[in-house]
Amino acid sequence: MYIWKVLYVILPLVGASPTKNPNANKDVAFFYKGHDLSSLKLLEDTGSIFKDTARTNQTRPAEAILGDGGMNTVRLRIWVKPSNGVYGLQYNLDLAKRFQKQGYKIYLDFHFSDNWADPQKQYPPASWPTTLAPLASTLRTYVKDTLVSFQKAGIPLDIVSLGNEVRTGMLWPLGKVTAGTPSSFANFATLYKAARAGVDDATQVGLPKPQVMIHIDNGWDLKLQQNWFSGLTANGVPTSAWDVFGFSFYPFYGTSATFANLKTSLNALAEQYRKPIQVVETDYPAICNGQWNPIPQSSEPSVPYNIDGQLVWVQKVIDIVQAVPYGLGQGVHYWEPAWLNNTSLGSACNDAILFNPDYSNPAQTIGYSRKSVNMFKGK
């Protein structure tokens, strides 16, 4: 997901002690119900707090409120050497340890960059080599060392995504690809196999093997997905190199991102590959009134841009994933529901998060939970 604007607010921190995840240890036919909380530590460090409107505005950790709403998994993005440490290794170890102690499963999303990586930009870390063989070797070592660091910290990882929305490849320019042009996948295939070998290297020194995910955007576009994965496998990456498909599905970036097209795409990929499938990024606006930008057309115009619409959108996505053939629909994740100082979440809408932000006191931003925090409850 790429960001159009981020408004940082520096405020004092008031917190409450975390509570045990009520959804932990429910592994029978486990369905991942996740939220990306990558920015939560940044928010807390700069003063944001969260209020649970279902508990008479009691101050509680965001993950406790979302856990009551059915969350059982936390997704975290990791950058290689971010300039300020945010989203870096130690930042993620601190957050992951906290969530793991509460019983949440941890899904680590490698960006393989010092900054954002998505289909519009996949820039390699500044300190990494710029020729293919040394770059692949560095990537392999980085994956292994990162996983070992989590193991040493006592944090088992349930899912690792080797790259974020890698439709256009990763580690540009060497790893750039074009779907529908199989020859463009040669370098990317080398790099992906190196990252995958890093996972194997980590398991050979005693780590439990996490599920390895491959993550592409536009999960509703079956032709894209078929061309992309055909290009990957045609360049020597076996289907055994990943355990689970991860797809993004947003209403903002194309009116063809319909529920019907998502269902067609996921079902066809399940039939072809017989591998688990998750929608790992989605969100929907609570407010979209054109105050800042022209109102974008939703791919599902019958779903209103409001809090009820958030619930309708996500519950429909869950229904589609849970209905994937052979029980292969494995999870749904909402992108950054608590990001109080970036409520647009990369869209042209005002607010797609699950907390109502209150900026009235310059000394403290407060996020009041909306009823949409309960989107995973009972699912």
Buried (B, 14 or more C-beta within 10 A) or exposed (E): BEEEEEEEBEBEEEEEEBBEBBBBEEEEEBBBBBBBBBBBBBBBEBBBBBBBBBEEEEEBBBBBBBBBBBBBBBBBBBBBBBEEEBBBBEBBBEBBBBBBEBBBBBBBBBBBBBBBBBBEEBBBBEEBBEEBEEBBBBBBBBBBEBBBBBBEBEBEBBBBBBBBBBBBBBBBEBBBBBBEEBEBBBBBBBBBBBBBBBBEBBBEEEBEEBBBBBBBBBBBBBEBBBBBBBBBBEBEBEBEBBBBBBBBBBBBBBEEBBBEBBBBBBBBBBEEBEBBBBBBBBBBBBBBEEEEBEBBEBBBEEBBBBBEBBBBBBBBBBBBBBEBEEEBBBBBBBBBBBBBBBBBBBBBBBBBBBBBBEEEEEEBBBBBBBBBBBBBEEB
